[in-house]
Amino acid sequence: MFLYIYITMNNIKIMSRIKPIFNDNEESCVRENNNEIQLIKCQKRYLKTSKFRYKYNFDKVFDEKCDNLDIYNYFSIDILKHMMRNQQNVMFYVYGHTGSGKTHTILGDSKEEGFLGLILKDMIHINKFVNVSVMEIHNNKCYDLLNNKKVIVQRENYENNYVLSSCKKGSISNQEEINNFKLLLKNRKTGVSSENEQSSRSHLIINLEFARRSLKILDLAGCEKARLSICKDRNEFKENGEINQSLFALKECIRALIDGKKHIPYRRCELTKVLKDSFDPKNKTFVMSTITQEIRNSQINLDVLNYICNIKKIKFSDTQSNLPYINFNMQSSPRIKYLKFKKSILNTFMQQEDMILNEMFEKNTTTNLFEKYVEIIDKKKKLLDAYKPTQNLIPKPPPRMTAKERSAKLKNINYIISNIKID
């Protein structure tokens, strides 16, 4: 059984990274071939165990042999080009289940540099300094990591965009400051999960201001089912539930955009407020899914791949801006159609005028051409005069009545009402 999912979109680019398998005795459920992932899922049906194969196409698939430098070299030039040349805001976020390598891709480790450190080096080499701000979303609350985890609030401005209030900004200009910045990011909330002893239990949002534009890098917390989670107390259960609830809210926003609904529920949680800009067609978004090869994680990998590939199905329209609109199509009014018709005639007159002028300059004479030129000018002038209204189409308000006139009118109305006879 094969399922094909492949839809392209210009402003959103989806990628996938396959984590290498460390146990040689473990069976792999992932196959990669030419930017296509084939996922094998085993399911018991009646007395047999059936294998279902699902195929997904991505813009780019990084296999287990690729490292962080290969990932960075693939789309770092595109990010800088969109920020410097196209003047676009860029967002890059990584999604996957816990223990699949999201934080390693962005932050790296002692042996391998991550995406954040590599792009900071290039930005400093180009612009000498970069302004940074870091926010952590834990239990649906925002904390500023540069300001001792002070609580900050996302507010909606008059342009219907979310901005951070009282968020501290820092500046990075050399390699030592990059190392100190990476050490500061280790203060985020972590905990023990079913796949990892140091699993991220919060969403990390890093904002880099460069070339008058911003690059947002998001390390989303890993999704994990409640029955598989290792929770010791009530707070850890709540923590795991808030992570799944925020990711579900993001999925609801994606589903609403796919269905073409007028209202998109961005206000449902803090994560969807941050990711609202990623669905703006004016911005550029890179989404990466991280999956593992263990066959016990086949169902979780299937959910992750469906989640990411659904983003490509989004179709933007003018009605999905969450703004009030007038329920009247101005293009269908007779006045607009009449003005468009006159504008087309005016364009033809202007083209004829340019052709005659070019012919006059080429032949260096005005014989047999000047009369045509004057005729076209007269027609154009009459057409332009027709745009001006000859009379005021808005009626003037009636003159204001005096007190005597108002009282006389009321007496007349009362007289008429009193003389009405009801049969």
Buried (B, 14 or more C-beta within 10 A) or exposed (E): EEEEBEEEBEBBBBBBBBBEBEEEEEEBBBBBEEBBBBBBBBEEEEEEEEEBEBBBBBBBBBBEEBEBBEBBEBBBEBBBEBBBEEEBBBBBBBBBBBBBBBBBBBBBEEEEBBBBBBBBBBBBEEBEBBBBBBBBBBBBEBBBBBBEBEEBEBEBEEEEEBEBEEBBBBEBEEEEBBEEBBEBBEEBBBBBBBBBEEBBBBBBBBBBBBBEBBBBBBBBBBBBBEEBBBBEEEEBEEBBBBBBBBBEBBBBBBBBBBEEBEEBBBBBBBBBBBBBBBBBEEBBBBBBBBBBBBBEBBBBBBEBBBBBBBBBBBEBEEEBEBEEEEEEEEEEEEEEEEEEEBEEEBEEBEEBBEEBEEBBEEEEEEEEBEEBBEEBEEBBEEBEEEEEEEEEEEEEEEEEEEEEEEEEEEEEEEEEEEEEEEE
